[in-house]
């Protein structure tokens, strides 16, 4: 799994991330070509190689015409979703701006849809966010990790007045994340940088055991004496991923796949079954791979339920938020797990009752599991007024004939 590590010893901003991506090897022309799919206003991006206290870095500067109107979240969503960008870029971009809107709404005590974006709603900030998401996709980044974040110190002038560093919205974005301050004055982590990192990263702290393949530095605009105002970005694979890719067990190469997943668990002894059912539905809607309940016994002899949710790392944050909002839990355990699974595919099988999707799983060239889609079988049984088992048997019989004829 290709992983990007943000080393935020000098904080982070949208243009620092954009510059770091170019330093990592993202093709500038392709980046701009995809950004033009936004079909908004004209823009240019100046990329300059600069020196920040002895470190060579790329400084990215987005130039757009002067704007007076402030945008709402729905305006930015429309700009992104109406474009022809990839679904992954759209999803990440909207996720970042939604997190920004949530933070602003909480600080000002207003509804999310009433938030007026100021600096972060300007077109240059939109280019920073969407351009970063395009760059992540061009690099093939699947997982994001971040160091402790240096926030700076002092005060910063904003649209609403003079605020301490980090200002309220940034502090809200960094809630529950590891941050620190030093004698370096200035706002080192900006709202855009904080939103990108807090929306995409699933872990924070020391550099994981890591096989670094690329390193790039994105330069901040301010220059300090004997302090490199730059964001270091490293791309590579964790050692566990590299080891799996180099396995010498040829008997299982290309036969099974191993995924890095997250298991979320919490014990609940004061929640109704109706809410548990709703939580399972919401977990699957948010992208969980599986959700299940286990009866357990808790302290004071209380019968309870162990709620377990299996998901990919990028879904961890949204599912944890839902669990805190919808259940009575005060804490959630999170464990990284490996799942080994068989490759699977779906084929269509024609029967006298209608067409049914059939999922098949292989171990090497051998089919070892065949399962007709339940809903298809059920609907055909009802429509044809025949028993479920009759349709199910017909599907399996016709699948056997199909597999023999095409060599499945």
C-alpha positions as CSV (number, residue, x, y, z in Angstrom):
1,X,0.0,0.0,0.0
2,X,1.6,3.3,-1.1
3,X,1.8,5.6,1.9
4,X,2.5,9.3,2.2
5,X,4.0,10.7,5.4
6,X,3.6,14.4,6.2
7,X,6.6,15.6,8.2
8,X,5.1,18.8,9.7
9,X,8.2,20.2,11.5
10,X,7.2,23.6,10.0
11,X,3.5,23.0,9.9
12,X,1.7,22.8,6.5
13,X,-0.4,24.8,4.1
14,X,-2.2,24.1,0.9
15,X,0.5,25.6,-1.3
16,X,3.2,23.7,0.7
17,X,1.4,20.4,0.0
18,X,1.0,21.4,-3.7
19,X,4.7,22.3,-4.0
20,X,5.7,19.1,-2.2
21,X,3.8,17.0,-4.7
22,X,5.6,18.6,-7.6
23,X,8.9,17.9,-5.8
24,X,7.8,14.3,-5.4
25,X,7.5,14.1,-9.2
26,X,3.9,14.9,-10.0
27,X,3.8,16.2,-13.6
28,X,2.9,19.9,-13.5
29,X,1.3,19.9,-16.9
30,X,-0.9,17.0,-16.1
31,X,-1.8,18.5,-12.8
32,X,-2.9,21.8,-14.5
33,X,-4.7,19.9,-17.3
34,X,-6.9,18.1,-14.8
35,X,-7.4,21.3,-12.7
36,X,-8.9,23.0,-15.8
37,X,-11.7,20.4,-15.7
38,X,-13.1,22.6,-12.9
39,X,-14.3,25.0,-15.6
40,X,-14.3,28.0,-13.3
41,X,-12.0,31.1,-13.6
42,X,-8.6,31.4,-15.2
43,X,-5.6,30.6,-13.0
44,X,-1.9,30.0,-13.3
45,X,0.4,28.2,-10.9
46,X,4.0,29.5,-10.5
47,X,6.4,26.8,-9.4
48,X,9.8,28.0,-8.2
49,X,12.7,26.2,-6.7
50,X,13.7,28.1,-3.6
51,X,16.1,27.7,-0.6
52,X,14.6,27.5,2.9
53,X,17.5,27.6,5.5
54,X,19.6,25.3,3.4
55,X,16.8,23.0,2.1
56,X,15.9,23.1,-1.6
57,X,12.1,23.2,-1.9
58,X,9.4,23.9,-4.4
59,X,7.3,27.0,-3.7
60,X,3.8,26.9,-5.4
61,X,1.9,30.1,-5.9
62,X,-1.6,30.0,-7.3
63,X,-2.6,33.2,-9.2
64,X,-6.3,34.0,-9.8
65,X,-8.2,37.2,-10.6
66,X,-9.4,39.2,-7.6
67,X,-12.6,38.0,-6.1
68,X,-15.2,39.7,-3.9
69,X,-17.8,37.0,-3.3
70,X,-17.5,34.6,-0.4
71,X,-18.6,31.0,-1.1
72,X,-20.7,28.6,0.9
73,X,-20.1,24.9,1.1
74,X,-22.7,24.1,-1.5
75,X,-21.0,26.5,-4.0
76,X,-17.7,24.7,-3.6
77,X,-19.4,21.3,-3.9
78,X,-21.0,22.4,-7.1
79,X,-17.7,23.5,-8.6
80,X,-16.1,20.2,-7.7
81,X,-19.0,17.8,-8.5
82,X,-19.9,19.4,-11.8
83,X,-16.4,18.8,-13.1
84,X,-15.1,15.8,-15.0
85,X,-12.5,15.0,-12.4
86,X,-12.2,11.4,-11.1
87,X,-14.6,10.2,-8.4
88,X,-11.7,9.7,-6.0
89,X,-10.6,13.4,-6.5
90,X,-14.1,14.6,-6.1
91,X,-14.7,12.5,-2.9
92,X,-11.5,13.7,-1.2
93,X,-12.0,17.3,-2.2
94,X,-15.6,17.5,-0.9
95,X,-14.6,15.6,2.3
96,X,-11.9,18.3,3.0
97,X,-14.2,21.2,2.4
98,X,-17.0,19.6,4.4
99,X,-14.6,19.2,7.4
100,X,-13.6,22.8,7.0
101,X,-17.3,23.9,7.0
102,X,-18.0,21.7,10.1
103,X,-15.1,23.3,12.0
104,X,-16.2,26.9,11.0
105,X,-19.8,26.1,11.9
106,X,-18.9,24.8,15.4
107,X,-16.7,27.8,16.1
108,X,-19.3,30.4,15.0
109,X,-22.3,28.4,16.4
110,X,-24.2,28.3,13.1
111,X,-25.5,25.7,10.6
112,X,-22.9,24.2,8.2
113,X,-24.8,25.4,5.1
114,X,-24.7,29.0,6.5
115,X,-20.9,29.1,6.8
116,X,-19.3,31.8,4.7
117,X,-15.8,30.7,3.6
118,X,-13.4,33.6,3.6
119,X,-9.8,32.8,2.7
120,X,-10.4,29.1,2.3
121,X,-13.3,29.7,-0.1
122,X,-11.2,31.8,-2.5
123,X,-10.3,30.2,-5.8
124,X,-6.6,29.9,-4.9
125,X,-7.6,27.7,-1.9
126,X,-9.9,25.6,-4.0
127,X,-7.0,25.1,-6.5
128,X,-4.7,24.1,-3.6
129,X,-7.2,21.5,-2.2
130,X,-8.3,20.0,-5.5
131,X,-4.8,20.2,-7.0
132,X,-3.5,18.3,-3.9
133,X,-6.1,15.6,-4.3
134,X,-5.2,15.3,-8.0
135,X,-1.5,15.0,-7.1
136,X,-2.3,12.2,-4.5
137,X,-4.1,10.3,-7.2
138,X,-1.3,10.7,-9.8
139,X,1.2,9.4,-7.2
140,X,-1.1,6.4,-6.4
141,X,-1.2,7.3,-2.7
142,X,-3.6,5.0,-0.8
143,X,-2.8,5.8,2.9
144,X,-1.8,9.0,4.7
145,X,0.2,9.3,7.9
146,X,1.3,12.5,9.7
147,X,3.9,13.5,12.3
148,X,3.1,15.7,15.3
149,X,2.2,19.1,13.9
150,X,4.2,22.3,14.6
151,X,1.5,25.0,14.8
152,X,3.7,28.1,15.5
153,X,3.0,30.8,18.0
154,X,1.9,34.4,18.4
155,X,-1.1,36.0,16.7
156,X,-2.5,36.1,13.2
157,X,-4.8,38.7,11.5
158,X,-7.9,37.2,9.9
159,X,-11.2,38.4,8.4
160,X,-12.9,38.6,11.9
161,X,-9.9,40.2,13.7
162,X,-6.7,39.2,15.5
163,X,-6.5,35.7,16.8
164,X,-4.0,33.6,18.7
165,X,-2.1,30.8,16.9
166,X,-3.6,28.4,16.1
167,X,-6.8,30.4,15.3
168,X,-10.2,28.9,16.4
169,X,-11.1,27.0,13.2
170,X,-7.6,25.5,12.9
171,X,-7.7,24.5,16.6
172,X,-11.0,22.7,15.9
173,X,-9.6,21.0,12.9
174,X,-6.6,19.8,15.0
175,X,-8.8,18.6,17.9
176,X,-7.5,15.2,19.2
177,X,-4.4,15.4,17.0
178,X,-0.9,15.7,18.4
179,X,0.3,19.3,18.1
180,X,3.1,21.5,19.6
181,X,4.3,25.0,19.7
182,X,7.8,26.6,19.8
183,X,9.5,30.0,19.8
184,X,8.9,30.2,16.0
185,X,6.4,33.0,15.5
186,X,3.6,32.9,12.9
187,X,0.8,30.6,11.8
188,X,2.6,27.5,10.5
189,X,-0.4,25.3,10.0
190,X,-3.1,27.0,7.9
191,X,-6.8,26.1,7.7
192,X,-6.3,24.5,4.3
193,X,-3.3,22.5,5.4
194,X,-5.0,21.4,8.6
195,X,-8.2,20.3,6.7
196,X,-6.3,18.3,4.1
197,X,-4.2,16.5,6.7
198,X,-7.0,15.9,9.3
199,X,-9.4,14.7,6.6
200,X,-7.0,12.1,5.0
201,X,-4.6,10.9,7.6
202,X,-5.5,7.8,9.7
203,X,-2.6,7.9,12.1
204,X,-0.2,10.5,13.7
205,X,3.2,10.5,15.4
206,X,6.6,9.1,14.8
207,X,7.6,7.9,11.3
208,X,6.5,4.3,10.9
209,X,9.0,1.6,9.9
210,X,9.1,2.7,6.3
211,X,10.8,2.0,3.0
212,X,11.1,5.5,1.5
213,X,10.9,5.7,-2.3
214,X,10.5,9.5,-2.8
215,X,11.1,12.6,-0.8
216,X,9.9,16.1,-1.7
217,X,9.9,19.5,0.1
218,X,7.1,22.1,-0.3
219,X,8.2,25.6,0.6
220,X,6.2,28.0,2.8
221,X,6.0,31.6,1.7
222,X,7.7,33.1,4.8
223,X,11.4,32.9,5.3
224,X,13.0,32.5,8.8
225,X,16.6,32.7,9.9
226,X,18.0,29.2,10.7
227,X,14.6,27.6,10.4
228,X,13.5,25.7,7.3
229,X,9.9,26.8,6.6
230,X,9.1,23.7,4.5
231,X,6.9,20.6,4.5
232,X,8.7,17.3,4.0
233,X,6.6,14.7,2.3
234,X,7.8,11.1,2.0
235,X,6.2,8.4,-0.2
236,X,6.9,4.7,0.1
237,X,5.7,1.4,1.6
238,X,5.7,0.3,5.2
239,X,8.0,-2.6,5.9
240,X,5.1,-5.0,6.5
241,X,3.7,-4.1,3.0
242,X,7.1,-4.5,1.4
243,X,7.6,-7.9,3.0
244,X,4.3,-9.1,1.7
245,X,5.1,-8.0,-1.8
246,X,8.4,-9.9,-1.6
247,X,7.1,-13.2,-0.4
248,X,8.9,-16.2,-1.7
249,X,5.9,-18.6,-1.1
250,X,5.2,-19.1,-4.8
251,X,2.3,-21.4,-4.0
252,X,0.2,-18.4,-3.0
253,X,1.5,-15.7,-5.4
254,X,-1.5,-14.2,-7.3
255,X,-3.8,-16.7,-5.6
256,X,-4.9,-14.7,-2.6
257,X,-4.7,-11.1,-1.6
258,X,-3.9,-9.5,1.8
259,X,-5.5,-6.2,2.8
260,X,-4.6,-3.8,5.6
261,X,-7.9,-3.1,7.4
262,X,-9.1,-1.5,10.6
263,X,-11.2,-3.3,13.3
264,X,-13.3,-0.9,15.5
265,X,-14.8,-2.3,18.6
266,X,-16.8,-1.0,21.6
267,X,-18.7,-2.6,24.5
268,X,-22.3,-1.4,25.0
269,X,-24.5,-2.3,28.0
270,X,-27.1,0.6,27.7
271,X,-28.3,0.7,24.2
272,X,-31.6,-0.5,22.6
273,X,-31.6,-3.2,19.9
274,X,-33.3,-0.7,17.5
275,X,-30.4,1.7,17.7
276,X,-27.9,-1.2,17.2
277,X,-29.8,-2.2,14.0
278,X,-29.6,1.4,12.8
279,X,-25.9,1.6,13.6
280,X,-25.2,-1.5,11.5
281,X,-27.1,0.0,8.5
282,X,-25.2,3.3,8.9
283,X,-21.8,1.5,9.1
284,X,-22.4,-0.3,5.9
285,X,-23.7,2.9,4.2
286,X,-20.5,4.7,5.3
287,X,-18.4,2.0,3.6
288,X,-17.8,-0.6,6.3
289,X,-16.8,-4.0,4.9
290,X,-18.6,-5.8,7.7
291,X,-20.4,-5.2,11.0
292,X,-21.5,-7.7,13.6
293,X,-22.7,-8.0,17.2
294,X,-21.4,-10.4,19.9
295,X,-23.2,-11.0,23.2
296,X,-20.8,-10.4,26.2
297,X,-20.9,-10.1,30.0
298,X,-19.6,-6.8,31.5
299,X,-18.8,-5.7,35.0
300,X,-21.6,-5.9,37.6
301,X,-22.9,-8.9,35.8
302,X,-24.5,-6.8,33.0
303,X,-25.3,-8.5,29.7
304,X,-24.0,-6.4,26.9
305,X,-23.1,-6.3,23.2
306,X,-19.7,-6.1,21.6
307,X,-20.1,-4.0,18.5
308,X,-17.5,-4.7,15.8
309,X,-16.9,-2.9,12.5
310,X,-14.4,-3.9,9.9
311,X,-13.4,-1.1,7.5
312,X,-10.6,0.2,5.3
313,X,-8.3,2.8,6.9
314,X,-9.7,5.7,5.0
315,X,-13.2,5.0,6.4
316,X,-12.0,4.8,10.0
317,X,-12.6,8.5,10.9
318,X,-16.2,8.8,9.5
319,X,-17.3,5.5,11.0
320,X,-15.8,6.4,14.4
321,X,-17.6,9.7,14.3
322,X,-20.9,8.0,13.6
323,X,-20.4,5.5,16.5
324,X,-19.8,8.3,18.9
325,X,-22.9,10.2,17.7
326,X,-25.3,7.3,17.4
327,X,-24.3,5.1,20.4
328,X,-23.7,5.6,24.1
329,X,-20.0,4.7,23.8
330,X,-17.3,6.8,25.5
331,X,-14.4,4.9,23.8
332,X,-13.6,2.9,20.8
333,X,-10.8,0.4,20.3
334,X,-9.0,0.5,17.0
335,X,-6.8,-2.3,15.8
336,X,-5.0,-2.7,12.5
337,X,-5.6,-6.2,11.1
338,X,-4.7,-8.1,8.0
339,X,-7.4,-9.9,5.9
340,X,-6.4,-12.6,3.5
341,X,-9.1,-13.3,0.9
342,X,-9.7,-15.1,-2.3
343,X,-10.1,-13.2,-5.6
344,X,-13.7,-13.1,-6.6
345,X,-15.8,-12.2,-9.6
346,X,-19.4,-12.1,-10.7
347,X,-20.9,-13.9,-13.7
348,X,-24.5,-13.8,-15.0
349,X,-26.4,-17.1,-15.2
350,X,-29.5,-17.6,-17.3
351,X,-32.3,-19.8,-16.0
352,X,-35.9,-20.6,-17.0
353,X,-36.9,-18.2,-14.2
354,X,-34.6,-15.3,-15.2
355,X,-31.1,-14.0,-14.9
356,X,-29.1,-14.3,-11.6
357,X,-25.7,-12.8,-10.6
358,X,-23.4,-15.5,-9.3
359,X,-20.3,-14.7,-7.2
360,X,-17.4,-17.1,-7.7
361,X,-14.2,-17.4,-5.7
362,X,-11.0,-19.0,-7.0
363,X,-7.9,-20.5,-5.4
364,X,-5.5,-20.3,-8.3
365,X,-7.3,-21.7,-11.3
366,X,-9.7,-23.8,-9.3
367,X,-13.2,-22.5,-8.4
368,X,-13.9,-23.4,-4.8
369,X,-16.9,-21.3,-3.9
370,X,-20.1,-20.5,-5.9
371,X,-22.9,-18.4,-4.4
372,X,-26.0,-17.1,-6.3
373,X,-27.0,-13.5,-5.3
374,X,-29.7,-14.0,-2.6
375,X,-31.8,-11.0,-3.6
376,X,-31.9,-12.1,-7.3
377,X,-33.0,-15.7,-6.3
378,X,-35.6,-14.4,-3.8
379,X,-37.2,-12.0,-6.3
380,X,-37.3,-14.6,-9.1
381,X,-38.9,-17.1,-6.7
382,X,-41.6,-14.6,-5.8
383,X,-42.2,-13.4,-9.4
384,X,-42.5,-17.0,-10.6
385,X,-44.4,-18.3,-7.6
386,X,-41.9,-21.2,-7.0
387,X,-39.9,-22.2,-4.0
388,X,-36.6,-20.4,-3.3
389,X,-34.7,-23.7,-3.4
390,X,-36.0,-24.5,-6.9
391,X,-34.6,-21.3,-8.3
392,X,-31.4,-21.7,-6.3
393,X,-30.9,-25.3,-7.7
394,X,-31.6,-24.2,-11.2
395,X,-29.0,-21.5,-11.0
396,X,-26.3,-23.9,-9.7
397,X,-27.2,-26.5,-12.4
398,X,-27.0,-23.9,-15.2
399,X,-23.8,-22.5,-13.7
400,X,-22.2,-25.9,-13.9
401,X,-23.1,-26.2,-17.5
402,X,-21.8,-22.8,-18.2
403,X,-18.5,-23.4,-16.5
404,X,-17.9,-26.6,-18.4
405,X,-18.7,-24.9,-21.8
406,X,-16.4,-21.9,-21.3
407,X,-13.7,-23.5,-19.1
408,X,-14.3,-21.6,-15.9
